[in-house]
Amino acid sequence: MAQSQLARSEQINGWAFVAPALILLGLFMIYPILWSLWMSLQTGRGMVMSFGGFTNVMRLTQDPVFLRALTNTLTFLAIQVPIMLILALLFANALNDSKLWGRSWFRTAIFLPCVTSLVAYSVVFRSMFGQEGIINDMLMNLGLIGSPIPWLADPFWAKVVIVASITWRWTGYNMIFYLAAMQNIDRSIYEAARIDGVPAWARFWYLTVPMLKPVILFTTVISTIGTLQLFDEPNLITLGGPSDSTLTLSLYIYNLSFKFMPSFGYAATVSYVIVVLVGILSVIQFFLARDRRA
């Protein structure tokens, strides 16, 4: 009887400790999710809304701006994420060499962009890639181009600037994950391979990469989620232009909610497109990275 009362008392105390966290979680996470789901079924402008069922879903297929934003987002995802992760992996492998001179300085230099002020670096990028910016001056002085490239005024080059800015900012962040994982690999494995005459590229490809597989999967998933939610760089560097060529889904949601006449219901529907994409792509990535020996 005494043990039963003690167990019940422990349960009550346990729930009392976690109750504040559960209440805050429900208030600031679960309630907004459910409310946004309800909002996605509403139609109308401003605060004048009515239940429209799946009207917003049907509207998605007929909205050219949404389709352009979706295409731009998937283009950034397909190009930028592989480039960034490959660079991060190569940098981590190079900086994991204990014989490399100044490797602490290089690690800091590559990681530094991800803690740089977003607004400050966006302003710098706009200046650098301007018609008379330092990038055009440098390329012309080297004789690589004959006339300035309209980096921010041409749809193709505007996408290149966005990809370059995101890669510059987040490569070091992913590199830290790879570097930490590499330092946990038993050095005797590399010593044995080196004694057997395995070249450096083969040690990297056949030893390092397979052993980093869980970390690579993790960085791929978080990079995919981050790119699908891409908002800051297109908003601050190119303003989504020119001609919506760098408009992303998150920027489109912002425009629908806070620019011109608000359309909160349709914006909520577009936001759930991101949720669905994240779910589908995450499942695909986990499926491709599964251990086939099991």
N, C-alpha and C positions, 0 to 999 in steps of 0.2 A: 504493500500500500504506500509506504514511504517512498519507494523507488518510483512508483507511478506518479506520485505528486511531484517528485523531483524532475522527472522527465517532462511532465507538463509545464512545470515552471521554466525549464530550459527552453522549451518550444516558444513559450510566451515571450521570454526575454529575447530569444533570437529574432522573432518577428518584430518585436519592438525596436530592435536595432536596425533592421532592414526596411521597416515601414516608411521612414522619411524618404529614403532613396527610391522606393517603389512608387510613392506618391508623386515625387518630382518627375520620375521617368514617365509615369502615365500622363501627367499634366503637360509636360513639355515635349514628349515624343509620341506617345500612342494617340493622344487626343488630336494633335495636329495632323497625323497621318489619316485618321478616320475622317476628320473634317475636310481635308483636301480631297479625299476619295468622294465624299458627298458633293463637294464643290465641282468636281469634274463632271458631275451629272447635271449641272445647272447651266442655263444659257441666259444671255442678256448682257447689258452694258452697265458698268458702274455697280451701284448697289441694287439696281432693278434687275432681279434675276428670277427665273422660274425653272421648275424641273423640266429638263429636256431629254432625259434618258440617255441614249447613245448618240444624240445629235452631234455632240462635239467630236466623237470618234469618227463619224461619217465626214465631218468637216475636214478632218486631218487629210483625208485622201484627195480633197479638192483644193487644198491650200498650197499654192506654189511657193509661198515664203517658207512654210513649214518644211516642205520637201527639200528646198534649197538648204535650209538650216540643218536638216538631217543629213543631207549629202556632205555638207562641209564638215560636220562633226565626225562622221565616219571616215572622211578623207584624212582629217587630222589624226584620228585614232590609228588608221592603217599605216600612215607614214611616220608620224612622230614617235609613237611608243616603241616600235622596233629599233629605230635609230637611237633613241635615248637609252634603252636598256642594253643594247650592244656596246655603246660607248661606255656606259657605266661599268659593264663587265670587263672591258678591256682596260679601263683606267684602274679598276680595283686589282686586276691581275698584275699590272705593271707596278702599282704602288705597294703591292704585298711583298715585293722583293726587298729583303733586308739590306742588300748591297747598294740599293739605289740612293744616290746622293740627294739630300734635301727632300726626302719623301714626305716628311711631316709638313713642310711648306707647301708641297704640291697638293697634299690631301686637304689642307686648309683652303688653298686657293680654289680648288674644284668644288668644295662644299659651300664656300662662302655665298655664292649666288642665291641659294635657297633661303638664306636668312636676310637677304637684302630687301629693302623696302620695295613693295610691289609698284607703288606709284612712281617712286624715284627711278627705278630701272625702266619702267615703261616710257617715261619722259625721255630718258637717255636713248632708248631704242628708237623712239620717234625722231629724235634729232639725228642719230647716226644714219638712219635709213631714209632721211629726207632727200629731196632732189639734189640739194647741194650739201649733203651730209658727208661725214668723214669716210663712209664706205665707198661712195661713188668717187670721191677724190682719190682714195687709195687705189681703187681698181683702175682709174684713168691714168694715174701716175705710173702704175706698173705696166700700162699698155694692154691690159686685158679687155677693156671696153673702150669704144670710141666716143660714146655719148652717155650721159647719166641714165641710169636705170630708174624708171618710175616705181620704186619699191612699194610705196603706199597707194599709188594711183592705178596700178594694174592688178587685175584679179589674181593672176598667177603669182606675181611677185609678192603681193600682200599675204598670200598663204605661206610663201616661203619665209617671210619675216615672222609670222606667227609661229611656225614650226621651229625656227631658229631661236626665238625668244623662250619658248617653253623648254626646248632642249637645254639651252644655256642655264635656265633656272633650276631644273629638276634632275639633271644628270648626277650631280654630286650627292643629292639626297639618296638616290638609288645605289650609288657607289658605296655609300657607308654600309648598307645592308650586306652587299657582296663582300666587302672588305672584312667585316666582322665574321661572316661565315667562313671565309677563307682562312682566317687565323685560328679557327677551331679544327681545321683539317690536320690530321697527324702528319708531321713532316717526314716521318719515316717512309710513308707511301711514295713521296716524291724522290726521296733518296734512293729507294729501291728501283724506281723507274729510271732514274738517272744512271745508276750503275748498270742497268740492263741496256743502256744506250737509247732510251726513248727520247726523241727530240722534244724541244720546248713546246712546239705547237701541239704535238700529240699529247703531252702531259696536260696541257690546258684543255684540249677538246675531249679527251677520253677519261681524264681523271677529275679535273676541276669542275667542269660544267655538269657532269652527272651528279657529283656530290653536292652541287649548289641547287639542284633541281627544286627542292621545296622553297628555297629563298627566291629563285627565279619566278616560280609560280606566284608567290606572294606579291612580288614587285609588279608582275604583269597584271594581276587583278587590281591592285590599288592604282596603278597607272591608268588602267582602262577606265576605272570609275572616275578618276580625276579628269581624264580627257573628255569623257562623256558629259561632265559637269563644267567644261571649260567656259569661263566667263570673263575673267579679269583681263587677259591679254587682248582678246578681240575688242573689248569695250574700251580699253585705255590706249591701245596702240593704233588700231585701224577703225574703231567705232563701228565694227561690223561691215565696213565697206571695203573696196568700192562696189556699189551695186549689190550689196548683201553677199559678196563673195567670201567674207570671213564671218558671216553671221552663224552663230552656233545655237544649239537648242536652248541652252541656259540664257543666252543673250536675248533670244526670241521670247522666252518666258518673261524676262524682265521688261521687254518692250510691251508685251501684251498686258502686263500688270500695272506698269508705272509710266508708260509713255502713251500719249494720246488718250483716247477713251479706254479706261480699264476693262478688260475682259477676263475676270478672275476665273470663271468656270473653264473657259477654253485654255487658259494658262495652266490650270491644274491638270487638264487632260494631257497637254504637252509634257508636263513634268512626269506624268506616269509613263510616257513613252521612254524616258530615260531610265525609269525603274525597270521596265520590261527589258530594255536593252542590256542593262547591267546584269540582270538575272540570266538572260540567255547567254551572253558572252562569258560570264563567270562559269556557268555549267559547261560550256564548250571547252574553256581553258582547263578546268579540272578534269574533264574527260580526256583531253589530249595528253595531260601530264600524269595520268594515272599510271600506277605500276603494273605493267602488262605481265610481269612474272607471277602475279598473284592469281 
